[in-house]
Amino acid sequence: MADFSKQYCERYDSDLPWDFDIEKEFEEMPFSSFRAIICEGFGFFGLHKDVDGGRFCLFGEQWAHIPYEEITDTTHLEYK
């Protein structure tokens, strides 16, 4: 089953029901942690919160750390 974030649905497909809230996930994560979670809409496979509280989404085989604030519905195409 595909999972879509609230932020993806609000931005790109408001008729699609969402499964999780990226903002809430980051709030619950301790500093310097990783959470395996897939968003089919944005195309990431995990979230990383660094030691300074920086928020990153993980893409591609090289685990590209893209700042959460910079992701779009096409970011995954750049990091296959």
mmCIF file as gemmi writes it, N, C-alpha and C atoms, coordinates in Angstrom:
data_model
loop_
_atom_site.group_PDB
_atom_site.id
_atom_site.type_symbol
_atom_site.label_atom_id
_atom_site.label_alt_id
_atom_site.label_comp_id
_atom_site.label_asym_id
_atom_site.label_entity_id
_atom_site.label_seq_id
_atom_site.pdbx_PDB_ins_code
_atom_site.Cartn_x
_atom_site.Cartn_y
_atom_site.Cartn_z
_atom_site.occupancy
_atom_site.B_iso_or_equiv
_atom_site.pdbx_formal_charge
_atom_site.auth_seq_id
_atom_site.auth_asym_id
_atom_site.pdbx_PDB_model_num
ATOM 1 N N . MET Axp A 1 ? 0.836 -1.18 0 1 0 ? 1 A 1
ATOM 2 C CA . MET Axp A 1 ? 0 0 0 1 0 ? 1 A 1
ATOM 3 C C . MET Axp A 1 ? 0.882 1.245 0 1 0 ? 1 A 1
ATOM 4 N N . ALA Axp A 2 ? 0.547 2.184 -0.815 1 0 ? 2 A 1
ATOM 5 C CA . ALA Axp A 2 ? 1.32 3.425 -0.922 1 0 ? 2 A 1
ATOM 6 C C . ALA Axp A 2 ? 0.964 4.369 0.22 1 0 ? 2 A 1
ATOM 7 N N . ASP Axp A 3 ? 1.973 5.045 0.748 1 0 ? 3 A 1
ATOM 8 C CA . ASP Axp A 3 ? 1.771 6.037 1.8 1 0 ? 3 A 1
ATOM 9 C C . ASP Axp A 3 ? 2.086 7.43 1.269 1 0 ? 3 A 1
ATOM 10 N N . PHE Axp A 4 ? 1.241 8.366 1.613 1 0 ? 4 A 1
ATOM 11 C CA . PHE Axp A 4 ? 1.406 9.747 1.185 1 0 ? 4 A 1
ATOM 12 C C . PHE Axp A 4 ? 1.368 10.651 2.406 1 0 ? 4 A 1
ATOM 13 N N . SER Axp A 5 ? 2.229 11.648 2.409 1 0 ? 5 A 1
ATOM 14 C CA . SER Axp A 5 ? 2.275 12.586 3.524 1 0 ? 5 A 1
ATOM 15 C C . SER Axp A 5 ? 1.183 13.647 3.395 1 0 ? 5 A 1
ATOM 16 N N . LYS Axp A 6 ? 0.826 14.193 4.525 1 0 ? 6 A 1
ATOM 17 C CA . LYS Axp A 6 ? -0.14 15.29 4.565 1 0 ? 6 A 1
ATOM 18 C C . LYS Axp A 6 ? 0.352 16.452 3.707 1 0 ? 6 A 1
ATOM 19 N N . GLN Axp A 7 ? 1.643 16.765 3.806 1 0 ? 7 A 1
ATOM 20 C CA . GLN Axp A 7 ? 2.2 17.9 3.081 1 0 ? 7 A 1
ATOM 21 C C . GLN Axp A 7 ? 2.142 17.689 1.57 1 0 ? 7 A 1
ATOM 22 N N . TYR Axp A 8 ? 2.392 16.465 1.107 1 0 ? 8 A 1
ATOM 23 C CA . TYR Axp A 8 ? 2.296 16.191 -0.326 1 0 ? 8 A 1
ATOM 24 C C . TYR Axp A 8 ? 0.852 16.37 -0.789 1 0 ? 8 A 1
ATOM 25 N N . CYS Axp A 9 ? -0.082 15.779 -0.057 1 0 ? 9 A 1
ATOM 26 C CA . CYS Axp A 9 ? -1.487 15.852 -0.454 1 0 ? 9 A 1
ATOM 27 C C . CYS Axp A 9 ? -2.006 17.285 -0.461 1 0 ? 9 A 1
ATOM 28 N N . GLU Axp A 10 ? -1.638 18.059 0.557 1 0 ? 10 A 1
ATOM 29 C CA . GLU Axp A 10 ? -2.091 19.454 0.607 1 0 ? 10 A 1
ATOM 30 C C . GLU Axp A 10 ? -1.517 20.271 -0.54 1 0 ? 10 A 1
ATOM 31 N N . ARG Axp A 11 ? -0.296 19.978 -0.926 1 0 ? 11 A 1
ATOM 32 C CA . ARG Axp A 11 ? 0.367 20.761 -1.962 1 0 ? 11 A 1
ATOM 33 C C . ARG Axp A 11 ? -0.015 20.343 -3.378 1 0 ? 11 A 1
ATOM 34 N N . TYR Axp A 12 ? -0.184 19.021 -3.6 1 0 ? 12 A 1
ATOM 35 C CA . TYR Axp A 12 ? -0.322 18.539 -4.973 1 0 ? 12 A 1
ATOM 36 C C . TYR Axp A 12 ? -1.607 17.777 -5.291 1 0 ? 12 A 1
ATOM 37 N N . ASP Axp A 13 ? -2.296 17.222 -4.303 1 0 ? 13 A 1
ATOM 38 C CA . ASP Axp A 13 ? -3.481 16.411 -4.586 1 0 ? 13 A 1
ATOM 39 C C . ASP Axp A 13 ? -4.397 16.38 -3.369 1 0 ? 13 A 1
ATOM 40 N N . SER Axp A 14 ? -5.175 17.422 -3.201 1 0 ? 14 A 1
ATOM 41 C CA . SER Axp A 14 ? -6.003 17.554 -1.998 1 0 ? 14 A 1
ATOM 42 C C . SER Axp A 14 ? -7.103 16.502 -1.89 1 0 ? 14 A 1
ATOM 43 N N . ASP Axp A 15 ? -7.415 15.791 -2.965 1 0 ? 15 A 1
ATOM 44 C CA . ASP Axp A 15 ? -8.423 14.737 -2.918 1 0 ? 15 A 1
ATOM 45 C C . ASP Axp A 15 ? -7.854 13.417 -2.4 1 0 ? 15 A 1
ATOM 46 N N . LEU Axp A 16 ? -6.553 13.299 -2.344 1 0 ? 16 A 1
ATOM 47 C CA . LEU Axp A 16 ? -5.893 12.073 -1.903 1 0 ? 16 A 1
ATOM 48 C C . LEU Axp A 16 ? -5.824 12.04 -0.377 1 0 ? 16 A 1
ATOM 49 N N . PRO Axp A 17 ? -6.265 10.935 0.256 1 0 ? 17 A 1
ATOM 50 C CA . PRO Axp A 17 ? -6.151 10.867 1.72 1 0 ? 17 A 1
ATOM 51 C C . PRO Axp A 17 ? -4.692 10.681 2.13 1 0 ? 17 A 1
ATOM 52 N N . TRP Axp A 18 ? -4.275 11.362 3.188 1 0 ? 18 A 1
ATOM 53 C CA . TRP Axp A 18 ? -2.883 11.265 3.616 1 0 ? 18 A 1
ATOM 54 C C . TRP Axp A 18 ? -2.741 10.276 4.755 1 0 ? 18 A 1
ATOM 55 N N . ASP Axp A 19 ? -1.509 9.754 4.916 1 0 ? 19 A 1
ATOM 56 C CA . ASP Axp A 19 ? -1.235 8.697 5.888 1 0 ? 19 A 1
ATOM 57 C C . ASP Axp A 19 ? -0.4 9.156 7.075 1 0 ? 19 A 1
ATOM 58 N N . PHE Axp A 20 ? 0.416 10.169 6.881 1 0 ? 20 A 1
ATOM 59 C CA . PHE Axp A 20 ? 1.255 10.662 7.978 1 0 ? 20 A 1
ATOM 60 C C . PHE Axp A 20 ? 1.599 12.121 7.746 1 0 ? 20 A 1
ATOM 61 N N . ASP Axp A 21 ? 1.991 12.787 8.814 1 0 ? 21 A 1
ATOM 62 C CA . ASP Axp A 21 ? 2.319 14.207 8.797 1 0 ? 21 A 1
ATOM 63 C C . ASP Axp A 21 ? 3.833 14.36 9.003 1 0 ? 21 A 1
ATOM 64 N N . ILE Axp A 22 ? 4.538 14.852 8.009 1 0 ? 22 A 1
ATOM 65 C CA . ILE Axp A 22 ? 5.993 14.991 8.089 1 0 ? 22 A 1
ATOM 66 C C . ILE Axp A 22 ? 6.385 15.882 9.269 1 0 ? 22 A 1
ATOM 67 N N . GLU Axp A 23 ? 5.698 16.979 9.446 1 0 ? 23 A 1
ATOM 68 C CA . GLU Axp A 23 ? 6.01 17.904 10.543 1 0 ? 23 A 1
ATOM 69 C C . GLU Axp A 23 ? 5.909 17.19 11.894 1 0 ? 23 A 1
ATOM 70 N N . LYS Axp A 24 ? 4.862 16.417 12.074 1 0 ? 24 A 1
ATOM 71 C CA . LYS Axp A 24 ? 4.674 15.689 13.339 1 0 ? 24 A 1
ATOM 72 C C . LYS Axp A 24 ? 5.766 14.637 13.526 1 0 ? 24 A 1
ATOM 73 N N . GLU Axp A 25 ? 6.122 13.959 12.449 1 0 ? 25 A 1
ATOM 74 C CA . GLU Axp A 25 ? 7.196 12.963 12.529 1 0 ? 25 A 1
ATOM 75 C C . GLU Axp A 25 ? 8.488 13.624 13.017 1 0 ? 25 A 1
ATOM 76 N N . PHE Axp A 26 ? 8.842 14.758 12.42 1 0 ? 26 A 1
ATOM 77 C CA . PHE Axp A 26 ? 10.062 15.457 12.842 1 0 ? 26 A 1
ATOM 78 C C . PHE Axp A 26 ? 9.966 15.919 14.297 1 0 ? 26 A 1
ATOM 79 N N . GLU Axp A 27 ? 8.814 16.406 14.712 1 0 ? 27 A 1
ATOM 80 C CA . GLU Axp A 27 ? 8.633 16.855 16.1 1 0 ? 27 A 1
ATOM 81 C C . GLU Axp A 27 ? 8.896 15.731 17.091 1 0 ? 27 A 1
ATOM 82 N N . GLU Axp A 28 ? 8.475 14.528 16.74 1 0 ? 28 A 1
ATOM 83 C CA . GLU Axp A 28 ? 8.615 13.383 17.638 1 0 ? 28 A 1
ATOM 84 C C . GLU Axp A 28 ? 10.011 12.765 17.629 1 0 ? 28 A 1
ATOM 85 N N . MET Axp A 29 ? 10.81 13.094 16.625 1 0 ? 29 A 1
ATOM 86 C CA . MET Axp A 29 ? 12.142 12.491 16.508 1 0 ? 29 A 1
ATOM 87 C C . MET Axp A 29 ? 13.153 13.199 17.412 1 0 ? 29 A 1
ATOM 88 N N . PRO Axp A 30 ? 13.993 12.424 18.111 1 0 ? 30 A 1
ATOM 89 C CA . PRO Axp A 30 ? 15.071 13.065 18.875 1 0 ? 30 A 1
ATOM 90 C C . PRO Axp A 30 ? 16.143 13.585 17.907 1 0 ? 30 A 1
ATOM 91 N N . PHE Axp A 31 ? 16.982 14.488 18.392 1 0 ? 31 A 1
ATOM 92 C CA . PHE Axp A 31 ? 18.098 14.962 17.576 1 0 ? 31 A 1
ATOM 93 C C . PHE Axp A 31 ? 18.99 13.781 17.203 1 0 ? 31 A 1
ATOM 94 N N . SER Axp A 32 ? 19.631 13.874 16.062 1 0 ? 32 A 1
ATOM 95 C CA . SER Axp A 32 ? 20.561 12.856 15.573 1 0 ? 32 A 1
ATOM 96 C C . SER Axp A 32 ? 19.882 11.492 15.428 1 0 ? 32 A 1
ATOM 97 N N . SER Axp A 33 ? 18.737 11.481 14.714 1 0 ? 33 A 1
ATOM 98 C CA . SER Axp A 33 ? 18.034 10.217 14.527 1 0 ? 33 A 1
ATOM 99 C C . SER Axp A 33 ? 17.537 10.081 13.092 1 0 ? 33 A 1
ATOM 100 N N . PHE Axp A 34 ? 17.175 8.852 12.748 1 0 ? 34 A 1
ATOM 101 C CA . PHE Axp A 34 ? 16.676 8.49 11.432 1 0 ? 34 A 1
ATOM 102 C C . PHE Axp A 34 ? 15.361 7.751 11.612 1 0 ? 34 A 1
ATOM 103 N N . ARG Axp A 35 ? 14.417 8.003 10.73 1 0 ? 35 A 1
ATOM 104 C CA . ARG Axp A 35 ? 13.16 7.265 10.743 1 0 ? 35 A 1
ATOM 105 C C . ARG Axp A 35 ? 12.891 6.751 9.333 1 0 ? 35 A 1
ATOM 106 N N . ALA Axp A 36 ? 12.738 5.442 9.222 1 0 ? 36 A 1
ATOM 107 C CA . ALA Axp A 36 ? 12.403 4.838 7.932 1 0 ? 36 A 1
ATOM 108 C C . ALA Axp A 36 ? 10.909 5.038 7.685 1 0 ? 36 A 1
ATOM 109 N N . ILE Axp A 37 ? 10.609 5.844 6.692 1 0 ? 37 A 1
ATOM 110 C CA . ILE Axp A 37 ? 9.212 6.12 6.342 1 0 ? 37 A 1
ATOM 111 C C . ILE Axp A 37 ? 9.196 6.532 4.872 1 0 ? 37 A 1
ATOM 112 N N . ILE Axp A 38 ? 8.271 5.984 4.133 1 0 ? 38 A 1
ATOM 113 C CA . ILE Axp A 38 ? 8.201 6.231 2.696 1 0 ? 38 A 1
ATOM 114 C C . ILE Axp A 38 ? 7.041 7.16 2.375 1 0 ? 38 A 1
ATOM 115 N N . CYS Axp A 39 ? 7.329 8.153 1.542 1 0 ? 39 A 1
ATOM 116 C CA . CYS Axp A 39 ? 6.275 8.988 0.973 1 0 ? 39 A 1
ATOM 117 C C . CYS Axp A 39 ? 6.312 8.761 -0.535 1 0 ? 39 A 1
ATOM 118 N N . GLU Axp A 40 ? 5.312 8.085 -1.046 1 0 ? 40 A 1
ATOM 119 C CA . GLU Axp A 40 ? 5.256 7.804 -2.48 1 0 ? 40 A 1
ATOM 120 C C . GLU Axp A 40 ? 5.13 9.087 -3.3 1 0 ? 40 A 1
ATOM 121 N N . GLY Axp A 41 ? 4.48 10.088 -2.746 1 0 ? 41 A 1
ATOM 122 C CA . GLY Axp A 41 ? 4.309 11.349 -3.479 1 0 ? 41 A 1
ATOM 123 C C . GLY Axp A 41 ? 5.623 12.073 -3.69 1 0 ? 41 A 1
ATOM 124 N N . PHE Axp A 42 ? 6.332 12.356 -2.593 1 0 ? 42 A 1
ATOM 125 C CA . PHE Axp A 42 ? 7.616 13.046 -2.704 1 0 ? 42 A 1
ATOM 126 C C . PHE Axp A 42 ? 8.731 12.101 -3.146 1 0 ? 42 A 1
ATOM 127 N N . GLY Axp A 43 ? 8.574 10.814 -2.892 1 0 ? 43 A 1
ATOM 128 C CA . GLY Axp A 43 ? 9.559 9.837 -3.332 1 0 ? 43 A 1
ATOM 129 C C . GLY Axp A 43 ? 10.712 9.603 -2.375 1 0 ? 43 A 1
ATOM 130 N N . PHE Axp A 44 ? 10.593 10.002 -1.118 1 0 ? 44 A 1
ATOM 131 C CA . PHE Axp A 44 ? 11.687 9.741 -0.182 1 0 ? 44 A 1
ATOM 132 C C . PHE Axp A 44 ? 11.426 8.458 0.605 1 0 ? 44 A 1
ATOM 133 N N . PHE Axp A 45 ? 12.492 7.926 1.21 1 0 ? 45 A 1
ATOM 134 C CA . PHE Axp A 45 ? 12.376 6.681 1.962 1 0 ? 45 A 1
ATOM 135 C C . PHE Axp A 45 ? 12.712 6.837 3.44 1 0 ? 45 A 1
ATOM 136 N N . GLY Axp A 46 ? 13.067 8.029 3.859 1 0 ? 46 A 1
ATOM 137 C CA . GLY Axp A 46 ? 13.389 8.215 5.261 1 0 ? 46 A 1
ATOM 138 C C . GLY Axp A 46 ? 13.513 9.675 5.639 1 0 ? 46 A 1
ATOM 139 N N . LEU Axp A 47 ? 13.495 9.912 6.946 1 0 ? 47 A 1
ATOM 140 C CA . LEU Axp A 47 ? 13.674 11.248 7.501 1 0 ? 47 A 1
ATOM 141 C C . LEU Axp A 47 ? 14.893 11.223 8.426 1 0 ? 47 A 1
ATOM 142 N N . HIS Axp A 48 ? 15.65 12.3 8.415 1 0 ? 48 A 1
ATOM 143 C CA . HIS Axp A 48 ? 16.814 12.416 9.284 1 0 ? 48 A 1
ATOM 144 C C . HIS Axp A 48 ? 16.772 13.765 9.979 1 0 ? 48 A 1
ATOM 145 N N . LYS Axp A 49 ? 16.931 13.739 11.284 1 0 ? 49 A 1
ATOM 146 C CA . LYS Axp A 49 ? 17.03 14.969 12.076 1 0 ? 49 A 1
ATOM 147 C C . LYS Axp A 49 ? 18.448 14.99 12.635 1 0 ? 49 A 1
ATOM 148 N N . ASP Axp A 50 ? 19.23 15.998 12.264 1 0 ? 50 A 1
ATOM 149 C CA . ASP Axp A 50 ? 20.634 16.001 12.673 1 0 ? 50 A 1
ATOM 150 C C . ASP Axp A 50 ? 20.822 16.555 14.091 1 0 ? 50 A 1
ATOM 151 N N . VAL Axp A 51 ? 22.065 16.623 14.529 1 0 ? 51 A 1
ATOM 152 C CA . VAL Axp A 51 ? 22.368 17.026 15.912 1 0 ? 51 A 1
ATOM 153 C C . VAL Axp A 51 ? 21.95 18.462 16.205 1 0 ? 51 A 1
ATOM 154 N N . ASP Axp A 52 ? 21.82 19.283 15.173 1 0 ? 52 A 1
ATOM 155 C CA . ASP Axp A 52 ? 21.416 20.676 15.344 1 0 ? 52 A 1
ATOM 156 C C . ASP Axp A 52 ? 19.928 20.891 15.106 1 0 ? 52 A 1
ATOM 157 N N . GLY Axp A 53 ? 19.197 19.801 14.848 1 0 ? 53 A 1
ATOM 158 C CA . GLY Axp A 53 ? 17.765 19.919 14.582 1 0 ? 53 A 1
ATOM 159 C C . GLY Axp A 53 ? 17.431 20.109 13.121 1 0 ? 53 A 1
ATOM 160 N N . GLY Axp A 54 ? 18.443 20.06 12.239 1 0 ? 54 A 1
ATOM 161 C CA . GLY Axp A 54 ? 18.193 20.164 10.799 1 0 ? 54 A 1
ATOM 162 C C . GLY Axp A 54 ? 17.336 18.995 10.336 1 0 ? 54 A 1
ATOM 163 N N . ARG Axp A 55 ? 16.409 19.265 9.435 1 0 ? 55 A 1
ATOM 164 C CA . ARG Axp A 55 ? 15.457 18.251 8.98 1 0 ? 55 A 1
ATOM 165 C C . ARG Axp A 55 ? 15.717 17.917 7.517 1 0 ? 55 A 1
ATOM 166 N N . PHE Axp A 56 ? 15.923 16.629 7.246 1 0 ? 56 A 1
ATOM 167 C CA . PHE Axp A 56 ? 16.272 16.174 5.908 1 0 ? 56 A 1
ATOM 168 C C . PHE Axp A 56 ? 15.419 14.993 5.489 1 0 ? 56 A 1
ATOM 169 N N . CYS Axp A 57 ? 15.127 14.934 4.185 1 0 ? 57 A 1
ATOM 170 C CA . CYS Axp A 57 ? 14.463 13.782 3.595 1 0 ? 57 A 1
ATOM 171 C C . CYS Axp A 57 ? 15.525 13.029 2.796 1 0 ? 57 A 1
ATOM 172 N N . LEU Axp A 58 ? 15.438 11.701 2.807 1 0 ? 58 A 1
ATOM 173 C CA . LEU Axp A 58 ? 16.454 10.869 2.181 1 0 ? 58 A 1
ATOM 174 C C . LEU Axp A 58 ? 15.954 10.299 0.862 1 0 ? 58 A 1
ATOM 175 N N . PHE Axp A 59 ? 16.792 10.446 -0.165 1 0 ? 59 A 1
ATOM 176 C CA . PHE Axp A 59 ? 16.439 10.029 -1.518 1 0 ? 59 A 1
ATOM 177 C C . PHE Axp A 59 ? 17.553 9.194 -2.137 1 0 ? 59 A 1
ATOM 178 N N . GLY Axp A 60 ? 17.168 8.232 -2.959 1 0 ? 60 A 1
ATOM 179 C CA . GLY Axp A 60 ? 18.098 7.522 -3.824 1 0 ? 60 A 1
ATOM 180 C C . GLY Axp A 60 ? 19.041 6.562 -3.132 1 0 ? 60 A 1
ATOM 181 N N . GLU Axp A 61 ? 19.794 5.85 -3.975 1 0 ? 61 A 1
ATOM 182 C CA . GLU Axp A 61 ? 20.73 4.845 -3.492 1 0 ? 61 A 1
ATOM 183 C C . GLU Axp A 61 ? 21.868 5.434 -2.667 1 0 ? 61 A 1
ATOM 184 N N . GLN Axp A 62 ? 22.206 6.682 -2.897 1 0 ? 62 A 1
ATOM 185 C CA . GLN Axp A 62 ? 23.298 7.326 -2.163 1 0 ? 62 A 1
ATOM 186 C C . GLN Axp A 62 ? 22.815 8.024 -0.893 1 0 ? 62 A 1
ATOM 187 N N . TRP Axp A 63 ? 21.563 7.833 -0.549 1 0 ? 63 A 1
ATOM 188 C CA . TRP Axp A 63 ? 20.975 8.443 0.648 1 0 ? 63 A 1
ATOM 189 C C . TRP Axp A 63 ? 21.173 9.959 0.653 1 0 ? 63 A 1
ATOM 190 N N . ALA Axp A 64 ? 20.864 10.595 -0.452 1 0 ? 64 A 1
ATOM 191 C CA . ALA Axp A 64 ? 20.999 12.048 -0.556 1 0 ? 64 A 1
ATOM 192 C C . ALA Axp A 64 ? 20.135 12.714 0.511 1 0 ? 64 A 1
ATOM 193 N N . HIS Axp A 65 ? 20.744 13.57 1.313 1 0 ? 65 A 1
ATOM 194 C CA . HIS Axp A 65 ? 20.053 14.315 2.376 1 0 ? 65 A 1
ATOM 195 C C . HIS Axp A 65 ? 19.619 15.667 1.817 1 0 ? 65 A 1
ATOM 196 N N . ILE Axp A 66 ? 18.342 15.797 1.538 1 0 ? 66 A 1
ATOM 197 C CA . ILE Axp A 66 ? 17.802 17.028 0.972 1 0 ? 66 A 1
ATOM 198 C C . ILE Axp A 66 ? 17.012 17.737 2.073 1 0 ? 66 A 1
ATOM 199 N N . PRO Axp A 67 ? 17.326 19.01 2.311 1 0 ? 67 A 1
ATOM 200 C CA . PRO Axp A 67 ? 16.572 19.738 3.344 1 0 ? 67 A 1
ATOM 201 C C . PRO Axp A 67 ? 15.07 19.653 3.085 1 0 ? 67 A 1
ATOM 202 N N . TYR Axp A 68 ? 14.341 19.35 4.132 1 0 ? 68 A 1
ATOM 203 C CA . TYR Axp A 68 ? 12.893 19.185 4.037 1 0 ? 68 A 1
ATOM 204 C C . TYR Axp A 68 ? 12.225 20.367 3.336 1 0 ? 68 A 1
ATOM 205 N N . GLU Axp A 69 ? 12.656 21.557 3.653 1 0 ? 69 A 1
ATOM 206 C CA . GLU Axp A 69 ? 12.039 22.763 3.095 1 0 ? 69 A 1
ATOM 207 C C . GLU Axp A 69 ? 12.249 22.892 1.583 1 0 ? 69 A 1
ATOM 208 N N . GLU Axp A 70 ? 13.177 22.121 1.009 1 0 ? 70 A 1
ATOM 209 C CA . GLU Axp A 70 ? 13.505 22.239 -0.419 1 0 ? 70 A 1
ATOM 210 C C . GLU Axp A 70 ? 12.885 21.156 -1.291 1 0 ? 70 A 1
ATOM 211 N N . ILE Axp A 71 ? 12.22 20.159 -0.701 1 0 ? 71 A 1
ATOM 212 C CA . ILE Axp A 71 ? 11.71 19.069 -1.534 1 0 ? 71 A 1
ATOM 213 C C . ILE Axp A 71 ? 10.467 19.488 -2.311 1 0 ? 71 A 1
ATOM 214 N N . THR Axp A 72 ? 10.324 18.871 -3.486 1 0 ? 72 A 1
ATOM 215 C CA . THR Axp A 72 ? 9.145 19.075 -4.331 1 0 ? 72 A 1
ATOM 216 C C . THR Axp A 72 ? 8.7 17.704 -4.835 1 0 ? 72 A 1
ATOM 217 N N . ASP Axp A 73 ? 7.668 17.68 -5.65 1 0 ? 73 A 1
ATOM 218 C CA . ASP Axp A 73 ? 7.202 16.404 -6.195 1 0 ? 73 A 1
ATOM 219 C C . ASP Axp A 73 ? 8.132 15.842 -7.261 1 0 ? 73 A 1
ATOM 220 N N . THR Axp A 74 ? 9.178 16.58 -7.643 1 0 ? 74 A 1
ATOM 221 C CA . THR Axp A 74 ? 10.129 16.068 -8.638 1 0 ? 74 A 1
ATOM 222 C C . THR Axp A 74 ? 11.542 15.869 -8.069 1 0 ? 74 A 1
ATOM 223 N N . THR Axp A 75 ? 11.753 16.119 -6.811 1 0 ? 75 A 1
ATOM 224 C CA . THR Axp A 75 ? 13.085 15.962 -6.204 1 0 ? 75 A 1
ATOM 225 C C . THR Axp A 75 ? 13.609 14.548 -6.41 1 0 ? 75 A 1
ATOM 226 N N . HIS Axp A 76 ? 12.744 13.555 -6.261 1 0 ? 76 A 1
ATOM 227 C CA . HIS Axp A 76 ? 13.185 12.158 -6.389 1 0 ? 76 A 1
ATOM 228 C C . HIS Axp A 76 ? 13.769 11.841 -7.754 1 0 ? 76 A 1
ATOM 229 N N . LEU Axp A 77 ? 13.397 12.576 -8.782 1 0 ? 77 A 1
ATOM 230 C CA . LEU Axp A 77 ? 13.916 12.329 -10.126 1 0 ? 77 A 1
ATOM 231 C C . LEU Axp A 77 ? 15.403 12.658 -10.228 1 0 ? 77 A 1
ATOM 232 N N . GLU Axp A 78 ? 15.889 13.562 -9.394 1 0 ? 78 A 1
ATOM 233 C CA . GLU Axp A 78 ? 17.284 13.953 -9.412 1 0 ? 78 A 1
ATOM 234 C C . GLU Axp A 78 ? 18.18 12.988 -8.648 1 0 ? 78 A 1
ATOM 235 N N . TYR Axp A 79 ? 17.605 12.129 -7.824 1 0 ? 79 A 1
ATOM 236 C CA . TYR Axp A 79 ? 18.388 11.259 -6.933 1 0 ? 79 A 1
ATOM 237 C C . TYR Axp A 79 ? 17.93 9.812 -7.008 1 0 ? 79 A 1
ATOM 238 N N . LYS Axp A 80 ? 18.05 9.218 -8.174 1 0 ? 80 A 1
ATOM 239 C CA . LYS Axp A 80 ? 17.627 7.827 -8.344 1 0 ? 80 A 1
ATOM 240 C C . LYS Axp A 80 ? 18.696 6.882 -7.867 1 0 ? 80 A 1
